[in-house]
């Protein structure tokens, strides 16, 4: 259950909330199960907050600071997370259907079994992000950086990898991934791939498996 005091403070506005957080740095905010849908929380400081099971449907979280927060099983469908900081956030089994996440930082975040269908992660940072068994149907990953990301068992039907960086990524067991689709990436150097994909890439796109040239 969400903390009523924390909810009351947040409802007074982002500026008031952020000021209160700076004065109470050791308090872990609790918004578990809260309904925070359809409101503007742009630039809010929610680092380390407990937001498990919260409803953030179409909430504006642009440039929000949410690193280390627990958002497991939260509903973020249609939410705006552009340029949000989600470093090491727990987003396991979260609903991010059609979410706007351009330039978001999801470094080392846990997105295992997350629903990301039709989300926009263009230019996002996904360094060592756990996307195991996640649904990335028609997700836009154009120019995203997935260095060391785990995509084992992820559903990748019509996922856009145009100019994405997949250096040392784990892609074994990924579903609905084709040679033509993955050939749009900038690099696949040292990535773990199914043998059939490796063979197809070696034949038609060998440069993707090689060490990227300096400046690329």
C-alpha atoms as a printed R data frame, in Angstrom:
    type eleno elety resid chain resno      x       y       z
1   ATOM     1    CA   UNK     A     1  0.000   0.000   0.000
2   ATOM     2    CA   UNK     A     2  1.181   3.492  -0.831
3   ATOM     3    CA   UNK     A     3  2.169   5.850   1.974
4   ATOM     4    CA   UNK     A     4 -0.646   8.452   2.306
5   ATOM     5    CA   UNK     A     5  1.825  11.126   3.441
6   ATOM     6    CA   UNK     A     6  4.005  10.593   0.384
7   ATOM     7    CA   UNK     A     7  0.976  10.728  -1.917
8   ATOM     8    CA   UNK     A     8 -0.173  13.973  -0.321
9   ATOM     9    CA   UNK     A     9  3.225  15.597  -0.795
10  ATOM    10    CA   UNK     A    10  3.499  14.471  -4.422
11  ATOM    11    CA   UNK     A    11  0.052  15.851  -5.202
12  ATOM    12    CA   UNK     A    12  1.311  19.301  -4.236
13  ATOM    13    CA   UNK     A    13  3.463  19.278  -7.353
14  ATOM    14    CA   UNK     A    14  6.830  18.120  -8.635
15  ATOM    15    CA   UNK     A    15  8.728  21.167  -7.370
16  ATOM    16    CA   UNK     A    16  7.357  20.755  -3.844
17  ATOM    17    CA   UNK     A    17  8.039  17.012  -3.917
18  ATOM    18    CA   UNK     A    18 11.619  17.390  -5.142
19  ATOM    19    CA   UNK     A    19 12.306  19.970  -2.437
20  ATOM    20    CA   UNK     A    20 10.917  17.611   0.207
21  ATOM    21    CA   UNK     A    21 13.062  14.755  -1.114
22  ATOM    22    CA   UNK     A    22 16.209  16.857  -0.913
23  ATOM    23    CA   UNK     A    23 15.384  17.595   2.727
24  ATOM    24    CA   UNK     A    24 14.604  13.921   3.476
25  ATOM    25    CA   UNK     A    25 17.222  11.956   1.504
26  ATOM    26    CA   UNK     A    26 17.059   8.850   3.706
27  ATOM    27    CA   UNK     A    27 13.325   8.253   3.291
28  ATOM    28    CA   UNK     A    28 12.318   5.663   0.694
29  ATOM    29    CA   UNK     A    29  9.088   6.857  -0.954
30  ATOM    30    CA   UNK     A    30  6.313   4.291  -1.139
31  ATOM    31    CA   UNK     A    31  3.826   4.544  -3.988
32  ATOM    32    CA   UNK     A    32  3.162   0.814  -4.305
33  ATOM    33    CA   UNK     A    33 -0.226   0.188  -5.892
34  ATOM    34    CA   UNK     A    34 -0.943   3.920  -6.230
35  ATOM    35    CA   UNK     A    35 -2.905   5.398  -9.139
36  ATOM    36    CA   UNK     A    36 -0.700   8.091 -10.679
37  ATOM    37    CA   UNK     A    37 -2.191   7.897 -14.162
38  ATOM    38    CA   UNK     A    38 -2.633  10.785 -16.584
39  ATOM    39    CA   UNK     A    39 -0.668  13.344 -14.550
40  ATOM    40    CA   UNK     A    40  2.526  15.293 -15.186
41  ATOM    41    CA   UNK     A    41  5.526  14.175 -13.146
42  ATOM    42    CA   UNK     A    42  8.060  15.661 -15.533
43  ATOM    43    CA   UNK     A    43 11.467  15.953 -13.856
44  ATOM    44    CA   UNK     A    44 10.310  14.266 -10.656
45  ATOM    45    CA   UNK     A    45 12.928  12.743  -8.331
46  ATOM    46    CA   UNK     A    46 11.773   9.198  -7.552
47  ATOM    47    CA   UNK     A    47 15.115   7.480  -7.119
48  ATOM    48    CA   UNK     A    48 14.867   4.272  -5.046
49  ATOM    49    CA   UNK     A    49 11.095   4.673  -4.682
50  ATOM    50    CA   UNK     A    50  8.853   1.643  -4.250
51  ATOM    51    CA   UNK     A    51  6.290   1.827  -7.052
52  ATOM    52    CA   UNK     A    52  5.509  -1.859  -7.385
53  ATOM    53    CA   UNK     A    53  2.135  -2.429  -9.028
54  ATOM    54    CA   UNK     A    54  1.496   1.319  -9.419
55  ATOM    55    CA   UNK     A    55 -0.639   2.639 -12.276
56  ATOM    56    CA   UNK     A    56  1.196   5.238 -14.366
57  ATOM    57    CA   UNK     A    57 -0.948   4.982 -17.477
58  ATOM    58    CA   UNK     A    58 -0.022   7.799 -19.899
59  ATOM    59    CA   UNK     A    59  1.856   9.607 -17.109
60  ATOM    60    CA   UNK     A    60  4.407  12.228 -18.162
61  ATOM    61    CA   UNK     A    61  7.750  11.163 -16.642
62  ATOM    62    CA   UNK     A    62  9.982  12.945 -19.114
63  ATOM    63    CA   UNK     A    63 13.459  13.544 -17.630
64  ATOM    64    CA   UNK     A    64 12.346  11.915 -14.369
65  ATOM    65    CA   UNK     A    65 15.035  10.496 -12.090
66  ATOM    66    CA   UNK     A    66 13.925   6.964 -11.249
67  ATOM    67    CA   UNK     A    67 17.231   5.131 -10.764
68  ATOM    68    CA   UNK     A    68 17.109   2.162  -8.429
69  ATOM    69    CA   UNK     A    69 13.313   2.323  -8.153
70  ATOM    70    CA   UNK     A    70 11.092  -0.731  -7.881
71  ATOM    71    CA   UNK     A    71  8.488  -0.635 -10.650
72  ATOM    72    CA   UNK     A    72  7.832  -4.349 -10.840
73  ATOM    73    CA   UNK     A    73  4.439  -5.133 -12.388
74  ATOM    74    CA   UNK     A    74  3.629  -1.422 -12.739
75  ATOM    75    CA   UNK     A    75  1.425  -0.178 -15.581
76  ATOM    76    CA   UNK     A    76  3.307   2.383 -17.685
77  ATOM    77    CA   UNK     A    77  1.314   1.907 -20.860
78  ATOM    78    CA   UNK     A    78  1.604   4.997 -23.022
79  ATOM    79    CA   UNK     A    79  3.803   6.764 -20.456
80  ATOM    80    CA   UNK     A    80  6.338   9.390 -21.533
81  ATOM    81    CA   UNK     A    81  9.790   8.373 -20.255
82  ATOM    82    CA   UNK     A    82 11.869  10.350 -22.727
83  ATOM    83    CA   UNK     A    83 15.340  11.055 -21.273
84  ATOM    84    CA   UNK     A    84 14.336   9.461 -17.968
85  ATOM    85    CA   UNK     A    85 17.066   8.000 -15.744
86  ATOM    86    CA   UNK     A    86 16.146   4.376 -14.949
87  ATOM    87    CA   UNK     A    87 19.610   3.144 -14.047
88  ATOM    88    CA   UNK     A    88 19.346  -0.212 -12.218
89  ATOM    89    CA   UNK     A    89 15.556   0.157 -11.902
90  ATOM    90    CA   UNK     A    90 13.489  -2.983 -11.413
91  ATOM    91    CA   UNK     A    91 10.982  -3.115 -14.267
92  ATOM    92    CA   UNK     A    92 10.301  -6.825 -14.220
93  ATOM    93    CA   UNK     A    93  6.933  -7.769 -15.757
94  ATOM    94    CA   UNK     A    94  6.082  -4.096 -16.276
95  ATOM    95    CA   UNK     A    95  3.613  -2.920 -18.939
96  ATOM    96    CA   UNK     A    96  5.348  -0.427 -21.250
97  ATOM    97    CA   UNK     A    97  3.076  -0.885 -24.252
98  ATOM    98    CA   UNK     A    98  3.490   2.088 -26.611
99  ATOM    99    CA   UNK     A    99  5.657   3.929 -24.074
100 ATOM   100    CA   UNK     A   100  7.826   6.821 -25.277
101 ATOM   101    CA   UNK     A   101 11.364   6.125 -24.097
102 ATOM   102    CA   UNK     A   102 13.629   7.939 -26.535
103 ATOM   103    CA   UNK     A   103 17.064   8.690 -25.019
104 ATOM   104    CA   UNK     A   104 16.105   7.020 -21.728
105 ATOM   105    CA   UNK     A   105 18.937   5.548 -19.646
106 ATOM   106    CA   UNK     A   106 18.109   1.925 -18.790
107 ATOM   107    CA   UNK     A   107 21.633   0.859 -17.951
108 ATOM   108    CA   UNK     A   108 21.601  -2.366 -15.883
109 ATOM   109    CA   UNK     A   109 17.817  -2.122 -15.478
110 ATOM   110    CA   UNK     A   110 15.787  -5.308 -15.109
111 ATOM   111    CA   UNK     A   111 13.158  -5.572 -17.834
112 ATOM   112    CA   UNK     A   112 12.740  -9.327 -17.699
113 ATOM   113    CA   UNK     A   113  9.329 -10.412 -19.013
114 ATOM   114    CA   UNK     A   114  8.383  -6.776 -19.627
115 ATOM   115    CA   UNK     A   115  5.716  -5.923 -22.201
116 ATOM   116    CA   UNK     A   116  7.290  -3.358 -24.524
117 ATOM   117    CA   UNK     A   117  5.280  -3.861 -27.703
118 ATOM   118    CA   UNK     A   118  5.352  -0.795 -29.973
119 ATOM   119    CA   UNK     A   119  7.413   1.243 -27.497
120 ATOM   120    CA   UNK     A   120  9.903   3.799 -28.825
121 ATOM   121    CA   UNK     A   121 13.429   3.342 -27.452
122 ATOM   122    CA   UNK     A   122 15.260   5.240 -30.152
123 ATOM   123    CA   UNK     A   123 18.700   6.411 -28.947
124 ATOM   124    CA   UNK     A   124 18.097   4.784 -25.563
125 ATOM   125    CA   UNK     A   125 20.977   3.453 -23.478
126 ATOM   126    CA   UNK     A   126 20.486  -0.212 -22.608
127 ATOM   127    CA   UNK     A   127 23.952  -1.164 -21.386
128 ATOM   128    CA   UNK     A   128 23.816  -4.607 -19.739
129 ATOM   129    CA   UNK     A   129 20.027  -4.314 -19.518
130 ATOM   130    CA   UNK     A   130 18.122  -7.501 -18.771
131 ATOM   131    CA   UNK     A   131 15.472  -7.989 -21.465
132 ATOM   132    CA   UNK     A   132 15.209 -11.748 -21.065
133 ATOM   133    CA   UNK     A   133 11.816 -13.093 -22.197
134 ATOM   134    CA   UNK     A   134 10.543  -9.540 -22.813
135 ATOM   135    CA   UNK     A   135  8.051  -8.768 -25.595
136 ATOM   136    CA   UNK     A   136  9.628  -6.300 -28.037
137 ATOM   137    CA   UNK     A   137  7.088  -6.628 -30.841
138 ATOM   138    CA   UNK     A   138  7.556  -3.685 -33.232
139 ATOM   139    CA   UNK     A   139  9.734  -1.844 -30.709
140 ATOM   140    CA   UNK     A   140 11.879   0.931 -32.149
141 ATOM   141    CA   UNK     A   141 15.531   0.498 -31.130
142 ATOM   142    CA   UNK     A   142 16.975   2.763 -33.806
143 ATOM   143    CA   UNK     A   143 20.438   3.971 -32.751
144 ATOM   144    CA   UNK     A   144 19.950   2.471 -29.284
145 ATOM   145    CA   UNK     A   145 23.012   1.170 -27.445
146 ATOM   146    CA   UNK     A   146 22.495  -2.420 -26.249
147 ATOM   147    CA   UNK     A   147 26.055  -3.159 -25.212
148 ATOM   148    CA   UNK     A   148 26.021  -6.384 -23.187
149 ATOM   149    CA   UNK     A   149 22.208  -6.498 -23.099
150 ATOM   150    CA   UNK     A   150 20.485  -9.819 -22.441
151 ATOM   151    CA   UNK     A   151 17.800 -10.570 -25.041
152 ATOM   152    CA   UNK     A   152 17.617 -14.328 -24.487
153 ATOM   153    CA   UNK     A   153 14.101 -15.578 -25.143
154 ATOM   154    CA   UNK     A   154 12.868 -12.094 -26.048
155 ATOM   155    CA   UNK     A   155 10.145 -11.755 -28.682
156 ATOM   156    CA   UNK     A   156 11.647  -9.691 -31.500
157 ATOM   157    CA   UNK     A   157  8.987  -9.830 -34.199
158 ATOM   158    CA   UNK     A   158  9.379  -6.711 -36.384
159 ATOM   159    CA   UNK     A   159 11.728  -5.094 -33.853
160 ATOM   160    CA   UNK     A   160 13.662  -2.228 -35.461
161 ATOM   161    CA   UNK     A   161 17.436  -2.566 -34.937
162 ATOM   162    CA   UNK     A   162 18.401   0.126 -37.445
163 ATOM   163    CA   UNK     A   163 21.923   1.380 -36.538
164 ATOM   164    CA   UNK     A   164 21.625  -0.114 -33.056
165 ATOM   165    CA   UNK     A   165 24.794  -1.125 -31.202
166 ATOM   166    CA   UNK     A   166 24.671  -4.798 -30.205
167 ATOM   167    CA   UNK     A   167 28.218  -5.262 -29.005
168 ATOM   168    CA   UNK     A   168 28.539  -8.353 -26.763
169 ATOM   169    CA   UNK     A   169 24.751  -8.737 -26.604
170 ATOM   170    CA   UNK     A   170 23.122 -12.048 -25.696
171 ATOM   171    CA   UNK     A   171 20.667 -13.027 -28.428
172 ATOM   172    CA   UNK     A   172 20.615 -16.819 -28.203
173 ATOM   173    CA   UNK     A   173 17.076 -18.119 -27.950
174 ATOM   174    CA   UNK     A   174 15.546 -14.828 -29.090
175 ATOM   175    CA   UNK     A   175 12.282 -15.379 -30.957
176 ATOM   176    CA   UNK     A   176 11.368 -14.245 -34.496
177 ATOM   177    CA   UNK     A   177 14.783 -12.740 -35.218
178 ATOM   178    CA   UNK     A   178 15.899 -12.826 -38.861
179 ATOM   179    CA   UNK     A   179 19.226 -12.175 -40.573
180 ATOM   180    CA   UNK     A   180 17.707  -9.357 -42.603
181 ATOM   181    CA   UNK     A   181 16.309  -7.751 -39.468
182 ATOM   182    CA   UNK     A   182 19.524  -7.927 -37.419
183 ATOM   183    CA   UNK     A   183 21.638  -6.850 -40.400
184 ATOM   184    CA   UNK     A   184 20.366  -3.305 -39.863
185 ATOM   185    CA   UNK     A   185 22.448  -3.010 -36.671
186 ATOM   186    CA   UNK     A   186 25.770  -1.157 -36.587
187 ATOM   187    CA   UNK     A   187 27.669  -4.017 -34.961
188 ATOM   188    CA   UNK     A   188 27.170  -7.508 -33.562
189 ATOM   189    CA   UNK     A   189 30.791  -8.006 -32.535
190 ATOM   190    CA   UNK     A   190 31.159 -10.679 -29.819
191 ATOM   191    CA   UNK     A   191 27.376 -11.091 -29.553
192 ATOM   192    CA   UNK     A   192 25.935 -14.517 -28.745
193 ATOM   193    CA   UNK     A   193 23.744 -15.638 -31.651
194 ATOM   194    CA   UNK     A   194 22.092 -18.800 -32.917
195 ATOM   195    CA   UNK     A   195 24.264 -20.701 -35.402
196 ATOM   196    CA   UNK     A   196 21.801 -20.149 -38.256
197 ATOM   197    CA   UNK     A   197 22.019 -16.391 -37.766
198 ATOM   198    CA   UNK     A   198 25.806 -16.468 -37.543
199 ATOM   199    CA   UNK     A   199 26.007 -18.432 -40.811
200 ATOM   200    CA   UNK     A   200 23.687 -16.013 -42.596
201 ATOM   201    CA   UNK     A   201 25.618 -12.998 -41.327
202 ATOM   202    CA   UNK     A   202 28.991 -14.464 -42.241
203 ATOM   203    CA   UNK     A   203 27.740 -15.000 -45.787
204 ATOM   204    CA   UNK     A   204 26.096 -11.631 -46.436
205 ATOM   205    CA   UNK     A   205 27.110  -9.225 -43.638
206 ATOM   206    CA   UNK     A   206 30.490 -10.380 -42.261
207 ATOM   207    CA   UNK     A   207 31.507  -6.862 -41.234
208 ATOM   208    CA   UNK     A   208 28.849  -6.875 -38.500
209 ATOM   209    CA   UNK     A   209 30.673  -9.671 -36.687
210 ATOM   210    CA   UNK     A   210 34.040  -7.969 -36.886
211 ATOM   211    CA   UNK     A   211 35.489  -5.470 -34.439
212 ATOM   212    CA   UNK     A   212 34.025  -2.031 -35.233
213 ATOM   213    CA   UNK     A   213 36.470   0.351 -36.824
214 ATOM   214    CA   UNK     A   214 37.532   3.366 -34.791
215 ATOM   215    CA   UNK     A   215 35.004   6.174 -35.098
216 ATOM   216    CA   UNK     A   216 32.037   3.947 -35.947
